[in-house]
Amino acid sequence: MSQNKHINVTLGKNCRIDPDCDLENVTCGDDVVINSGVQLKNVVIGNNSKISRHVTLYALSPEDPVTVGYNVWIGPG
């Protein structure tokens, strides 16, 4: 995936998404934070979750996405 691509991204309320990330087929709940260098493809993120810098989550199919629960913090790298 190339840097700074945002394709088919749905955001809930009060989300903070760093512009230096690569998102494709991503759905975010409310109050989600995604930091720089993150690469996500086919991912659903629950409310109040945070993804730190340089994390990659990838599912092969949008019909079977990676699901991040509510109130989850994924650390750097």
C-alpha positions as CSV (number, residue, x, y, z in Angstrom):
1,M,0.0,0.0,0.0
2,S,1.2,3.5,-0.7
3,Q,1.5,6.2,1.9
4,N,-1.2,8.7,2.6
5,K,-4.1,6.9,0.8
6,H,-7.5,7.1,2.3
7,I,-10.1,5.0,0.3
8,N,-13.5,4.1,1.6
9,V,-13.0,5.3,5.1
10,T,-16.0,5.8,7.5
11,L,-15.5,7.8,10.7
12,G,-17.6,8.1,13.8
13,K,-17.7,11.2,16.0
14,N,-14.5,12.9,17.4
15,C,-12.1,10.7,15.4
16,R,-8.5,11.9,15.0
17,I,-6.7,10.4,12.0
18,D,-3.1,11.4,11.2
19,P,-2.8,12.4,7.5
20,D,0.4,10.3,7.3
21,C,-1.4,6.9,7.2
22,D,-2.7,4.5,4.6
23,L,-6.4,3.4,5.1
24,E,-8.5,1.3,2.8
25,N,-11.9,-0.1,3.6
26,V,-11.8,1.1,7.2
27,T,-14.7,1.8,9.5
28,C,-14.1,3.6,12.8
29,G,-16.4,4.0,15.7
30,D,-16.5,7.2,17.9
31,D,-13.4,8.7,19.6
32,V,-10.9,6.6,17.6
33,V,-7.3,7.8,17.3
34,I,-5.0,6.5,14.5
35,N,-1.4,7.8,14.5
36,S,1.2,8.3,11.8
37,G,2.6,5.5,9.7
38,V,-0.4,3.2,10.3
39,Q,-1.5,1.0,7.4
40,L,-5.0,-0.5,7.6
41,K,-6.9,-2.5,5.0
42,N,-10.3,-4.1,5.6
43,V,-10.5,-3.2,9.3
44,V,-13.3,-2.3,11.7
45,I,-12.4,-0.4,14.8
46,G,-14.6,0.0,17.9
47,N,-15.3,3.1,19.9
48,N,-12.6,4.6,22.1
49,S,-9.8,2.7,20.5
50,K,-6.3,3.9,19.7
51,I,-3.8,2.6,17.1
52,S,-0.2,3.9,17.7
53,R,2.4,4.7,15.2
54,H,3.6,2.2,12.5
55,V,1.0,-0.5,13.0
56,T,-0.1,-2.6,10.1
57,L,-3.4,-4.5,10.1
58,Y,-4.6,-6.3,6.9
59,A,-7.4,-8.6,6.0
60,L,-7.5,-10.2,2.6
61,S,-11.3,-9.6,2.1
62,P,-13.6,-6.7,3.1
63,E,-16.2,-9.4,3.8
64,D,-14.0,-10.8,6.6
65,P,-12.3,-7.8,8.1
66,V,-9.9,-7.5,11.0
67,T,-12.1,-6.4,14.0
68,V,-10.6,-4.2,16.7
69,G,-12.9,-4.1,19.8
70,Y,-14.0,-1.3,22.0
71,N,-11.5,0.5,24.3
72,V,-8.5,-1.2,22.7
73,W,-5.0,0.3,22.5
74,I,-2.5,-1.2,20.0
75,G,1.0,0.0,20.8
76,P,3.7,1.2,18.4
77,G,5.1,-1.2,15.8
